[in-house]
Amino acid sequence: MKGIESVATKAAGEDMTNSSIERLVYRSRVVHPAPMTALEDILPVAQAWNARWGITGALGYTGRTYVQLLEGPTESLDSLLERLRSDLRHTDLRVLARGPAAGRLVTGWSMARIDLTLLEAEVTALLDAGDGEGLAALLAGLVRRGETEAR
């Protein structure tokens, strides 16, 4: 499966397994005419910002849809969500799940990138059901299994 790429970075002095974190899952629609070009712009900025603020996560995409799992301190997620809502590279951002997490599903990844094209039917079914936790489990499972073509 094509898929995951990232730089495994940790925030300076931040314990990335901190249990006082929240989990956030959202989906949005791609605006950029070339989603892969937009992702090339997004990934390095997201990795640096997330590492600095103690956020781990995975950004998945299928054609014209982004799905993202983010985990981190509440304040960091609030700031990031504000930035995401004003980002013109996507629209129609909808939070599918948000709440306290006993631990991280994605550890050691400031931001993994996952090509979900081969799983589009499964992702669409989860999106149609509004199943944010199911999407979180899918993304985290792919990261943990390393079903990837890293670049």
GIBEL-V214124 format. One line per field, one symbol per residue. ss: DSSP state (H for helix, E for strand, - for the rest). psi: psi as a letter, one per 20 degrees, with the letter a starting at -180 (. if undefined). burial: 1 if it has 24 or more other ideal C-beta (glycine too) atoms within 12 Angstrom, else 0. A space follows every 50 residues. Layout:
ss->???
psi->???
burial->???
This chain:
ss->----E---------------EEEEEEEEEE----HHHHHHHHHHHHHHHH HHH--EEEEEEE--EEEEEEEE-HHHHHHHHHHHH----EEEEEEEEEEE E----------EEEE-HHHHHHHHHHHH---HHHHHHHHHHHHHH----- -
psi->pqepqrpnqqqpjpoijpimrqppprqrppgpinhhgghhhgghgggggg ghjkpqapoqqodjpqpppqpaqghghggghggghjpiirrlppphqprq phrphoqjohoqppojgikhggggggghiknhhgggggggggghiknqnq .
burial->00111100110001010100111111110100001001100110011011 10111111111101111111111101100110010010110011111100 10011111111111110010011001100001011101111110000000 0
